[in-house]
């Protein structure tokens, strides 16, 4: 983010910075952004059509936009949902989603408690609504006879909005869902053990469209791996944290075996200053920590963190938080 100047939440994309929609439009693509919008008003002019939606899931206009696209032109749609995002909001949806808090499974690292269960039940409801909305897009593309030759990317921009996830540079914050669907060009379905970065998406789309990458693009195309899953893309990926509901300054480089992390503001633990401190799940975690629960991640409450951390990747593929100081 520091490379393009959009480092903090609620900032606008600076003048002169281009989205992938600009070179695609020059190549004849119809470009549209429908739903949640989070990079400022000026960048909207870079798309053929922008429809900002702030209601509920922000997906209410997705299908109409797909149906209204000009036929006979290649297209790029950025369909942005608010789901799953705090504050939880599924009451406005006529279909409705509900999970019994007593019957759900909690992820590792969360303590057993009624508040935690209630929060995750609502979170899972929004995840399910998003799944439904993606399914509706796939069905619409199929009805238009466009699904077979359309690359669909389903992704999240950050980890789940709970302590230990969103805003942090550990795996629960940066190892996010990323699914590709393109029957015409992906012969082998399955899980790929590869490193990709969000900055790799734009150069990949441009290569697939036959367009040269923009000068200064730091990402690398992963187009070749779609048909050849054994071809590696990256040896390392990079992540940074700057400001989100509070000051922070962290940098991380991760390989498939290790992660090296710098904490330039080390005088607080991972959870201090978190926007989730007032949530029931955090209060129950904090109470468990005070009660001496050995299952609680103590790093959350460290008064001082090491300026650097060298973290191995365990057998599960996740980082092991043992704070090896470099």
Secondary structure, 3 states (H helix, E strand, C coil): CCCCCCCECCCCCCCCCCCHHHHHHHCCCEEEEEECCCCCCHHHHHCCEEEECCCCCCCCCHHHHHHHCCCCCCEEEEEECCCCCCCCCCCCCCCCCCCCCCCCCCCCCCCCCHHHHHHHHHHHHHHHHHHHHHHHHHHHHHHCCCCCCCCEEEECCCCCCCCCCCCCCCHHHHCCCEEEECCCCCCCCCCCCCCCCCCHHHHHHHHHCCCCCCCCCCCCCCHHHHHCCCCCCCCCEEEEEEECCCEEEEEEEECCCEEEEEECCCCCCCCCCCCCCCCHHHHHHHHHHHCCCCCCCHHHHCCCCCCEEEEEECCCCCECCCCECC
